[in-house]
């Protein structure tokens, strides 16, 4: 026991003895019935870990799209919230707003010409953590900040669809849209227009924009409207947060959360086993480490939830060899891979085959599954398709083109261990049907080389984050194709597949508000992709969230919500 602990214990003993020697006068701790003093409540403290070296909360805005700090989005959800918030079930529920806009309640109106109007009314008890009322002026200020070109923030494409943002009064905000947008109800949330305290930030914003994100506000002076408020922030070390007594959904059950910044996953695991960390936030230890903990960590559990898609992307603009551009060739290569075996061997059966980018755990999967064209493991069929293409086979059974062995390149980045395991497994399956593979690990120094990454000759393998938001699906649009004329600065359409029919489906999906009709369009889109094999999914990757057994009500991370989405309901036994 440390000296400070001994002193604290001695003080507790002395206080107890003194209390026992006092007269029977009532004290604040004595119940009205005279049953005696109530037991003192021990503060409930939780320690979390993120695998990112966070300098300030400003990085949640400045690095949201590129180079984001792992887990910082969950920290933001601990200390701030928006008008609405998406839970792990995918449902957008009201937080600072009284109601989520919908067609049914009349707060989301779609005009015949395609223009829209959405409105929100703030809860009367919506307040900043410093006690100031949260008003529509804060929402207008947040929109102005995020659209200010001088700050150089990554621009959310939703702003290009907004005609105007107006405050009807201090509690009612209205957004007028130029055309339909399926996530209009998520405005003023963590991705677009998250409220900013105008009373604290407007003056420094107007007077010194170049240093706006260097303000103390973004560290230990941060004021949000979430379940916890920052008490201490030490860059690259840790942050300490206390329960917000005035949180709109009620005071959290946990009194204090310390978030430690631990870039090394081995350090995270060691602290979990030692009992000094209760939960991981964001991209934590690897899947393999998660499985090891699942089997050996008696004091905790590991929650696995879908977190991406391990996918092989073909080069469809400048393929080399040219046969990569042949649809039947790509279909044969998919039939050649035992993807269920990869799920069992690489994901320990915790995942599922990646027939399409939408996960079977997605609430909308059932509606679109019939549209998915699936390529089951069938090596005999794969060989037959390849032979029907007129490819010759050498004495060793390997395919040849013009007397030369047919070989395709497959590349992947080296920073993800799952990439490095999936690539040789894929190469081995393709070799079994006669296709030689040149495996190319992409070194760290070339990861940011946009032209090199865009002009891969045949196939590239990677983990792609998936979702059904406009930003997620529009990555497949022709406009997201990296090309010499845009200096390869545009990203998303890795296959460089440019097709008018797919573009039309993408545009229809992102502008169709009625859910049933939108899901029919999504099914058509997925059918187009799987029919044309524009992406060759291997399996759905799952993110592990480590949670100590003492900590209750943590659901893990999903595509639309971080682990902290319901932190006000966390409980410590």
C-alpha positions as CSV (number, residue, x, y, z in Angstrom):
1,X,0.0,0.0,0.0
2,X,1.4,3.5,-0.9
3,X,2.0,6.2,1.7
4,X,-0.9,8.3,0.3
5,X,-3.2,5.3,0.5
6,X,-2.1,4.6,4.1
7,X,-2.7,8.2,5.1
8,X,-6.2,8.1,3.4
9,X,-7.0,4.9,5.3
10,X,-5.9,6.4,8.6
11,X,-8.0,9.4,8.0
12,X,-11.0,7.2,7.3
13,X,-10.5,5.3,10.5
14,X,-10.1,8.5,12.5
15,X,-13.3,9.9,11.0
16,X,-15.2,6.7,11.8
17,X,-14.0,6.7,15.4
18,X,-15.0,10.4,15.8
19,X,-18.4,9.7,14.4
20,X,-18.9,6.9,16.8
21,X,-18.1,9.2,19.8
22,X,-20.6,11.9,18.9
23,X,-24.0,12.2,20.5
24,X,-27.1,11.0,18.9
25,X,-27.7,14.4,17.1
26,X,-29.0,13.9,13.6
27,X,-26.5,14.4,10.8
28,X,-27.0,14.9,7.1
29,X,-26.2,11.2,6.6
30,X,-28.8,10.0,9.1
31,X,-32.0,8.8,7.6
32,X,-35.3,10.4,8.8
33,X,-36.4,7.2,10.3
34,X,-33.3,7.2,12.6
35,X,-32.0,4.0,11.0
36,X,-28.4,5.3,11.2
37,X,-25.9,6.8,8.9
38,X,-26.0,5.8,5.2
39,X,-23.0,4.1,3.7
40,X,-20.8,6.5,1.8
41,X,-20.9,6.1,-2.0
42,X,-17.6,5.2,-3.7
43,X,-17.2,7.1,-6.9
44,X,-17.4,4.8,-10.0
45,X,-14.3,5.3,-12.1
46,X,-13.6,3.7,-15.5
47,X,-10.4,3.7,-17.5
48,X,-10.5,3.4,-21.3
49,X,-7.7,3.2,-23.9
50,X,-7.5,4.4,-27.4
51,X,-4.8,3.4,-29.9
52,X,-4.1,7.0,-30.9
53,X,-1.8,9.7,-29.8
54,X,-4.3,12.6,-29.4
55,X,-3.1,16.2,-29.1
56,X,-6.5,17.8,-28.9
57,X,-10.1,17.4,-29.7
58,X,-9.5,19.7,-32.7
59,X,-8.2,16.6,-34.5
60,X,-11.7,15.3,-34.6
61,X,-12.5,18.0,-37.1
62,X,-9.2,18.7,-38.9
63,X,-8.4,15.0,-39.4
64,X,-11.8,13.5,-39.7
65,X,-11.3,12.2,-43.3
66,X,-7.5,11.8,-43.5
67,X,-5.1,10.5,-40.8
68,X,-7.8,10.4,-38.2
69,X,-6.7,9.5,-34.6
70,X,-8.0,6.1,-33.7
71,X,-10.6,6.3,-31.0
72,X,-10.9,10.0,-30.9
73,X,-14.4,9.8,-32.4
74,X,-15.4,7.8,-29.4
75,X,-13.9,10.4,-27.1
76,X,-15.9,13.0,-28.9
77,X,-19.1,11.0,-28.3
78,X,-18.3,10.8,-24.6
79,X,-18.1,14.6,-24.2
80,X,-20.4,15.9,-26.8
81,X,-23.6,15.1,-28.6
82,X,-25.7,16.4,-31.4
83,X,-29.4,17.0,-32.1
84,X,-29.7,13.4,-32.9
85,X,-27.4,10.4,-32.5
86,X,-27.2,7.0,-34.2
87,X,-27.0,4.0,-31.9
88,X,-25.4,0.6,-32.5
89,X,-28.8,-0.6,-33.9
90,X,-28.6,2.0,-36.6
91,X,-31.5,4.0,-35.3
92,X,-31.2,7.8,-35.3
93,X,-32.6,8.9,-32.0
94,X,-33.1,12.4,-30.6
95,X,-30.6,13.8,-28.1
96,X,-30.5,17.6,-28.0
97,X,-33.6,17.8,-30.2
98,X,-37.1,16.9,-29.1
99,X,-37.8,14.8,-32.2
100,X,-35.9,13.3,-35.1
101,X,-37.3,14.7,-38.4
102,X,-39.3,12.3,-40.5
103,X,-41.8,12.3,-43.3
104,X,-44.3,10.8,-40.9
105,X,-44.1,13.6,-38.3
106,X,-44.0,16.4,-40.9
107,X,-40.5,17.7,-39.9
108,X,-39.0,16.3,-43.1
109,X,-40.8,17.6,-46.2
110,X,-40.0,16.7,-49.8
111,X,-41.4,19.0,-52.5
112,X,-42.4,17.7,-55.9
113,X,-39.4,19.5,-57.5
114,X,-37.0,17.5,-55.2
115,X,-36.3,20.3,-52.8
116,X,-36.6,19.5,-49.1
117,X,-37.1,21.2,-45.8
118,X,-36.1,19.7,-42.4
119,X,-36.6,21.2,-39.0
120,X,-35.6,20.5,-35.5
121,X,-36.7,21.9,-32.1
122,X,-34.2,21.9,-29.3
123,X,-35.1,20.5,-26.0
124,X,-35.8,23.2,-23.4
125,X,-33.2,21.7,-21.1
126,X,-30.4,21.6,-23.8
127,X,-27.5,23.2,-22.1
128,X,-23.7,23.5,-22.5
129,X,-21.6,21.9,-19.8
130,X,-20.8,25.4,-18.5
131,X,-24.5,26.1,-17.8
132,X,-25.2,28.3,-20.8
133,X,-28.3,27.4,-22.8
134,X,-27.7,25.7,-26.1
135,X,-29.6,27.7,-28.8
136,X,-29.9,27.8,-32.6
137,X,-27.2,30.5,-32.7
138,X,-24.8,27.7,-31.7
139,X,-26.0,25.6,-34.7
140,X,-25.7,28.5,-37.1
141,X,-22.2,29.2,-35.8
142,X,-21.1,25.6,-36.2
143,X,-22.3,25.6,-39.9
144,X,-20.4,28.8,-40.5
145,X,-17.2,27.4,-39.0
146,X,-17.3,24.1,-41.0
147,X,-17.9,26.0,-44.3
148,X,-15.2,28.6,-43.7
149,X,-12.6,28.0,-46.5
150,X,-9.8,29.8,-44.5
151,X,-9.8,27.0,-41.9
152,X,-9.2,24.3,-44.5
153,X,-11.4,21.7,-42.9
154,X,-12.4,18.6,-45.0
155,X,-15.6,19.6,-46.6
156,X,-18.6,17.4,-46.1
157,X,-20.4,17.0,-49.4
158,X,-23.8,17.5,-47.6
159,X,-23.1,21.2,-47.6
160,X,-23.1,21.3,-51.4
161,X,-26.8,20.2,-51.2
162,X,-27.9,22.9,-48.7
163,X,-29.6,26.0,-50.0
164,X,-30.0,27.7,-46.6
165,X,-29.9,27.2,-42.8
166,X,-32.3,29.4,-40.9
167,X,-33.2,29.9,-37.2
168,X,-37.0,30.3,-36.8
169,X,-36.3,31.2,-33.1
170,X,-33.9,30.3,-30.3
171,X,-35.0,26.7,-30.3
172,X,-36.1,25.9,-33.9
173,X,-33.7,25.5,-36.8
174,X,-34.7,24.9,-40.4
175,X,-32.5,23.6,-43.3
176,X,-33.6,24.0,-46.9
177,X,-32.1,21.5,-49.3
178,X,-31.6,21.9,-53.1
179,X,-32.4,18.3,-53.7
180,X,-33.2,15.1,-51.8
181,X,-30.5,13.8,-49.4
182,X,-31.2,10.6,-47.5
183,X,-29.3,11.6,-44.3
184,X,-30.8,15.1,-44.0
185,X,-32.2,14.0,-40.6
186,X,-28.6,13.5,-39.3
187,X,-27.7,17.1,-39.7
188,X,-26.2,18.8,-36.6
189,X,-24.8,15.5,-35.5
190,X,-21.2,14.2,-35.3
191,X,-20.6,14.2,-39.0
192,X,-22.2,17.5,-40.1
193,X,-22.8,20.7,-38.1
194,X,-22.1,19.4,-34.6
195,X,-23.0,22.3,-32.3
196,X,-20.2,24.7,-31.2
197,X,-20.5,27.1,-28.2
198,X,-20.9,30.4,-29.9
199,X,-20.5,32.3,-26.6
200,X,-17.0,30.8,-26.1
201,X,-15.7,30.6,-29.7
202,X,-17.2,33.3,-31.8
203,X,-14.8,36.0,-30.8
204,X,-11.5,34.1,-31.2
205,X,-12.9,32.7,-34.5
206,X,-13.5,36.2,-35.8
207,X,-10.3,37.7,-34.4
208,X,-7.7,34.9,-35.1
209,X,-8.8,32.2,-37.5
210,X,-5.2,30.9,-38.1
211,X,-4.9,29.9,-34.5
212,X,-8.5,28.8,-34.0
213,X,-7.7,25.1,-33.6
214,X,-4.8,25.9,-31.2
215,X,-7.1,27.4,-28.6
216,X,-7.1,25.9,-25.1
217,X,-10.8,25.2,-25.7
218,X,-9.8,22.1,-27.7
219,X,-8.0,20.5,-24.8
220,X,-8.8,20.9,-21.1
221,X,-11.1,23.9,-21.7
222,X,-13.4,21.9,-24.0
223,X,-17.1,22.5,-23.3
224,X,-19.6,20.1,-24.9
225,X,-23.1,19.0,-24.3
226,X,-22.4,15.3,-23.8
227,X,-22.6,12.8,-20.9
228,X,-19.1,13.7,-19.6
229,X,-17.1,16.9,-19.3
230,X,-13.3,17.2,-19.6
231,X,-11.5,17.9,-16.3
232,X,-7.9,17.3,-17.5
233,X,-6.2,16.8,-20.9
234,X,-2.5,15.9,-21.3
235,X,-1.6,15.7,-25.0
236,X,-0.3,12.3,-26.1
237,X,-0.9,10.9,-22.6
238,X,-4.5,10.9,-21.3
239,X,-7.8,12.8,-20.6
240,X,-9.9,12.7,-17.5
241,X,-13.7,13.3,-17.7
242,X,-16.3,13.7,-15.1
243,X,-20.1,13.0,-15.2
244,X,-22.2,15.9,-16.5
245,X,-24.9,16.4,-13.9
246,X,-27.1,18.3,-16.4
247,X,-26.9,15.9,-19.4
248,X,-30.2,15.8,-21.3
249,X,-30.6,12.1,-20.9
250,X,-29.8,12.1,-17.2
251,X,-26.6,12.0,-15.2
252,X,-24.3,9.1,-16.2
253,X,-24.0,6.1,-13.9
254,X,-20.2,6.4,-14.1
255,X,-18.7,9.3,-12.2
256,X,-15.3,9.5,-13.9
257,X,-13.7,8.2,-17.1
258,X,-10.0,8.4,-17.8
259,X,-9.0,7.8,-21.4
260,X,-5.4,6.8,-21.9
261,X,-3.7,7.3,-25.2
262,X,-1.8,4.1,-26.0
263,X,-0.6,3.7,-29.6
264,X,1.0,0.4,-28.9
265,X,-1.6,-2.5,-29.0
266,X,0.6,-4.7,-26.8
267,X,0.5,-2.0,-24.1
268,X,-3.2,-1.9,-24.3
269,X,-3.4,-5.7,-23.9
270,X,-1.0,-5.7,-21.0
271,X,-3.1,-3.0,-19.2
272,X,-6.3,-5.0,-19.8
273,X,-4.8,-8.1,-18.3
274,X,-3.5,-6.1,-15.4
275,X,-6.9,-4.7,-14.7
276,X,-5.8,-1.1,-15.2
277,X,-7.9,-0.6,-18.3
278,X,-11.6,-1.5,-18.5
279,X,-12.5,-0.9,-22.1
280,X,-11.0,-0.2,-25.5
281,X,-12.3,2.6,-27.8
282,X,-11.8,2.8,-31.5
283,X,-9.4,0.5,-33.4
284,X,-7.9,-1.4,-30.5
285,X,-5.7,-4.5,-30.5
286,X,-5.8,-6.7,-33.5
287,X,-8.3,-9.4,-34.2
288,X,-5.7,-12.0,-33.3
289,X,-5.1,-10.3,-29.9
290,X,-8.8,-10.1,-29.4
291,X,-9.2,-13.9,-30.0
292,X,-6.3,-14.5,-27.5
293,X,-8.0,-12.4,-24.9
294,X,-11.4,-14.1,-25.6
295,X,-9.8,-17.4,-24.7
296,X,-7.6,-16.3,-21.8
297,X,-9.0,-13.2,-20.2
298,X,-11.2,-14.4,-17.3
299,X,-11.9,-10.9,-16.0
300,X,-13.4,-9.6,-19.3
301,X,-15.1,-10.3,-22.6
302,X,-14.4,-9.5,-26.2
303,X,-17.2,-8.1,-28.3
304,X,-16.8,-8.7,-32.1
305,X,-18.8,-6.5,-34.4
306,X,-18.5,-5.9,-38.2
307,X,-16.0,-3.1,-39.0
308,X,-15.2,-3.4,-42.7
309,X,-14.8,-5.5,-45.7
310,X,-11.6,-7.4,-46.8
311,X,-11.9,-7.0,-50.5
312,X,-9.8,-7.6,-53.7
313,X,-10.2,-4.8,-56.1
314,X,-9.5,-5.4,-59.8
315,X,-8.0,-2.7,-62.1
316,X,-10.7,-2.1,-64.6
317,X,-9.4,1.0,-66.4
318,X,-5.8,0.0,-67.3
319,X,-5.6,-3.7,-66.5
320,X,-2.4,-5.6,-67.0
321,X,-2.5,-8.3,-68.1
322,X,-5.5,-7.3,-70.2
323,X,-7.5,-10.4,-69.2
324,X,-8.1,-8.9,-65.8
325,X,-10.7,-6.8,-67.5
326,X,-12.5,-9.9,-68.7
327,X,-15.6,-10.5,-66.6
328,X,-15.5,-14.3,-66.9
329,X,-11.9,-14.3,-65.8
330,X,-12.8,-12.4,-62.6
331,X,-15.7,-14.7,-62.0
332,X,-13.5,-17.8,-62.3
333,X,-11.0,-16.3,-59.8
334,X,-13.9,-15.8,-57.3
335,X,-15.1,-19.4,-57.7
336,X,-11.5,-20.5,-57.0
337,X,-11.3,-19.0,-53.5
338,X,-12.7,-21.0,-50.5
339,X,-13.9,-17.8,-48.7
340,X,-15.7,-19.8,-46.0
341,X,-12.4,-21.5,-45.2
342,X,-10.8,-18.0,-44.9
343,X,-13.5,-17.0,-42.5
344,X,-12.7,-20.0,-40.4
345,X,-8.9,-19.8,-40.6
346,X,-8.3,-16.1,-40.5
347,X,-11.4,-14.9,-38.6
348,X,-11.9,-17.9,-36.4
349,X,-15.5,-18.2,-37.6
350,X,-16.4,-14.8,-36.1
351,X,-17.3,-13.3,-39.5
352,X,-19.0,-14.2,-42.8
353,X,-18.2,-14.4,-46.5
354,X,-18.1,-11.0,-48.1
355,X,-20.5,-11.6,-51.0
356,X,-21.2,-7.8,-51.0
357,X,-20.2,-4.8,-49.1
358,X,-23.2,-4.8,-46.9
359,X,-22.8,-7.0,-43.8
360,X,-25.3,-9.7,-42.9
361,X,-25.6,-8.0,-39.5
362,X,-26.8,-4.8,-41.1
363,X,-30.6,-4.2,-40.5
364,X,-31.1,-3.7,-44.2
365,X,-29.3,-6.9,-45.3
366,X,-32.4,-9.0,-45.5
367,X,-34.1,-6.6,-47.9
368,X,-31.2,-6.7,-50.4
369,X,-29.8,-10.2,-50.0
370,X,-31.9,-11.7,-52.9
371,X,-30.2,-9.3,-55.3
372,X,-26.7,-10.4,-54.4
373,X,-25.1,-12.7,-57.1
374,X,-23.0,-15.1,-55.1
375,X,-19.9,-17.1,-56.3
376,X,-19.6,-20.2,-54.2
377,X,-16.3,-22.1,-53.9
378,X,-16.1,-24.3,-57.0
379,X,-12.6,-24.9,-58.3
380,X,-13.7,-27.2,-61.0
381,X,-16.0,-24.6,-62.4
382,X,-13.2,-22.0,-62.1
383,X,-10.9,-24.3,-64.3
384,X,-13.7,-24.8,-66.8
385,X,-14.3,-21.1,-67.2
386,X,-10.6,-20.4,-67.6
387,X,-10.3,-23.2,-70.2
388,X,-13.3,-21.8,-72.1
389,X,-11.5,-18.5,-72.4
390,X,-9.0,-20.2,-74.7
391,X,-6.1,-20.1,-72.3
392,X,-3.4,-22.8,-72.8
393,X,-2.0,-24.8,-69.9
394,X,1.6,-25.8,-69.6
395,X,2.8,-29.2,-68.5
396,X,2.6,-28.0,-64.9
397,X,-1.0,-27.0,-65.3
398,X,-0.3,-23.3,-65.1
399,X,-2.1,-21.1,-67.6
400,X,-0.2,-19.4,-70.5
401,X,-0.9,-16.5,-72.8
402,X,1.1,-16.4,-76.1
403,X,3.5,-19.0,-74.8
404,X,4.2,-17.0,-71.6
405,X,3.0,-17.9,-68.1
406,X,0.0,-15.9,-67.1
407,X,0.8,-14.0,-63.9
408,X,-1.2,-11.4,-62.1
409,X,0.0,-9.0,-59.5
410,X,-1.8,-8.5,-56.2
411,X,-0.7,-5.8,-53.8
412,X,-1.6,-4.8,-50.3
413,X,-0.4,-2.5,-47.6
414,X,1.9,-3.8,-44.8
415,X,0.4,-2.0,-41.8
416,X,-2.5,-4.4,-41.4
417,X,-1.7,-8.0,-40.4
418,X,-4.9,-9.3,-41.9
419,X,-3.9,-8.0,-45.3
420,X,-0.6,-9.9,-45.1
421,X,-2.5,-13.1,-44.2
422,X,-5.2,-12.7,-46.8
423,X,-2.9,-12.0,-49.8
424,X,-0.9,-15.3,-49.7
425,X,-4.0,-17.3,-49.0
426,X,-5.7,-15.8,-52.1
427,X,-2.6,-16.4,-54.2
428,X,-2.5,-20.1,-53.2
429,X,-6.1,-20.6,-54.3
430,X,-5.5,-19.0,-57.6
431,X,-2.4,-21.0,-58.2
432,X,-4.5,-24.2,-57.7
433,X,-6.5,-23.3,-60.8
434,X,-3.5,-22.3,-62.9
435,X,-3.1,-18.6,-62.3
436,X,0.4,-17.5,-61.1
437,X,0.4,-14.6,-58.7
438,X,3.1,-11.9,-58.0
439,X,2.5,-10.8,-54.4
440,X,3.6,-7.2,-53.8
441,X,3.6,-5.7,-50.2
442,X,3.2,-1.9,-50.5
443,X,6.0,-0.4,-48.3
444,X,5.1,2.4,-45.8
445,X,7.0,5.0,-47.9
446,X,4.7,4.4,-50.9
447,X,1.3,4.3,-49.0
448,X,0.8,8.0,-49.7
449,X,1.9,7.8,-53.3
450,X,-1.5,8.5,-54.9
451,X,-0.5,7.7,-58.5
452,X,1.3,4.5,-57.6
453,X,-1.7,3.3,-55.5
454,X,-4.2,4.2,-58.3
455,X,-2.4,2.6,-61.2
456,X,-1.8,-0.9,-59.7
457,X,-1.7,-3.3,-62.7
458,X,-4.1,-6.1,-61.8
459,X,-5.5,-6.5,-58.2
460,X,-5.1,-4.8,-54.8
461,X,-6.3,-6.1,-51.5
462,X,-7.4,-4.1,-48.5
463,X,-9.8,-3.4,-45.7
464,X,-12.5,-1.0,-46.8
465,X,-14.8,0.7,-44.3
466,X,-18.4,0.0,-45.3
467,X,-21.7,1.6,-44.7
468,X,-24.9,2.8,-46.4
469,X,-24.4,6.6,-46.0
470,X,-24.1,8.7,-49.2
471,X,-20.4,9.2,-48.5
472,X,-19.9,5.4,-48.2
473,X,-21.7,4.4,-51.4
474,X,-20.6,7.4,-53.6
475,X,-17.1,6.1,-53.4
476,X,-18.1,3.8,-56.3
477,X,-19.2,6.8,-58.5
478,X,-17.2,7.7,-61.7
479,X,-16.6,11.1,-60.1
480,X,-14.5,9.4,-57.4
481,X,-12.1,7.9,-59.8
482,X,-8.4,8.9,-59.4
483,X,-7.1,10.0,-62.8
484,X,-4.1,11.9,-64.2
485,X,-6.4,14.9,-65.0
486,X,-7.4,15.2,-61.3
487,X,-3.8,14.5,-60.3
488,X,-5.0,11.3,-58.6
489,X,-6.2,13.4,-55.7
490,X,-9.8,12.0,-56.0
491,X,-10.2,8.8,-54.0
492,X,-12.8,6.1,-53.5
493,X,-13.3,4.4,-56.8
494,X,-10.3,2.1,-56.4
495,X,-11.3,-0.1,-59.3
496,X,-11.6,2.9,-61.6
497,X,-14.8,1.4,-62.9
498,X,-16.7,4.1,-64.7
499,X,-20.2,3.1,-65.7
500,X,-23.2,5.3,-66.4
501,X,-25.7,2.7,-65.2
502,X,-24.0,2.3,-61.9
503,X,-23.7,6.1,-61.5
504,X,-27.4,6.5,-62.1
505,X,-28.2,3.9,-59.4
506,X,-25.8,5.6,-57.0
507,X,-27.4,9.0,-57.6
508,X,-30.9,7.5,-57.3
509,X,-30.0,5.8,-54.0
510,X,-28.6,8.9,-52.4
511,X,-31.6,11.0,-53.4
512,X,-34.5,8.6,-52.6
513,X,-36.0,9.4,-49.2
514,X,-38.7,6.7,-48.9
515,X,-37.0,3.8,-47.3
516,X,-38.6,0.9,-49.2
517,X,-37.9,2.5,-52.6
518,X,-34.3,3.4,-51.5
519,X,-33.7,-0.3,-50.5
520,X,-34.9,-1.5,-53.9
521,X,-32.4,0.8,-55.5
522,X,-29.7,-0.4,-53.2
523,X,-30.5,-4.0,-54.2
524,X,-30.2,-3.0,-57.9
525,X,-26.9,-1.4,-57.2
526,X,-25.5,-4.4,-55.4
527,X,-26.8,-6.7,-58.1
528,X,-24.9,-4.6,-60.7
529,X,-21.7,-4.8,-58.7
530,X,-21.9,-8.5,-58.0
531,X,-22.9,-9.3,-61.6
532,X,-20.0,-7.3,-63.0
533,X,-17.6,-8.4,-60.3
534,X,-16.3,-4.8,-59.8
535,X,-15.1,-5.8,-56.3
536,X,-14.2,-9.3,-55.1
537,X,-15.1,-9.5,-51.4
538,X,-13.3,-12.1,-49.3
539,X,-14.9,-11.7,-45.9
540,X,-16.4,-9.1,-43.5
541,X,-13.8,-8.0,-41.0
542,X,-14.9,-7.7,-37.3
543,X,-13.5,-5.2,-34.8
544,X,-12.9,-6.4,-31.3
545,X,-13.9,-4.3,-28.3
546,X,-12.4,-5.4,-25.0
547,X,-14.6,-4.9,-22.0
548,X,-13.9,-5.8,-18.4
549,X,-16.6,-8.0,-16.8
550,X,-17.2,-5.3,-14.1
551,X,-18.3,-2.8,-16.8
552,X,-21.9,-3.3,-18.0
553,X,-23.9,-2.1,-21.0
554,X,-21.0,-1.7,-23.4
555,X,-22.2,-2.9,-26.9
556,X,-19.1,-2.5,-28.9
557,X,-18.5,-0.5,-32.1
558,X,-20.7,-0.6,-35.2
559,X,-20.4,1.0,-38.6
560,X,-22.6,3.9,-37.6
561,X,-21.8,4.3,-33.9
562,X,-18.7,4.1,-31.6
563,X,-18.5,2.2,-28.4
564,X,-19.4,5.4,-26.5
565,X,-22.8,6.0,-28.0
566,X,-24.6,4.9,-24.8
567,X,-21.9,5.8,-22.3
568,X,-24.4,7.4,-20.0
569,X,-25.8,3.9,-19.4
570,X,-22.5,2.2,-18.6
571,X,-22.5,0.7,-15.2
572,X,-19.7,-0.5,-13.0
573,X,-20.3,-3.5,-10.7
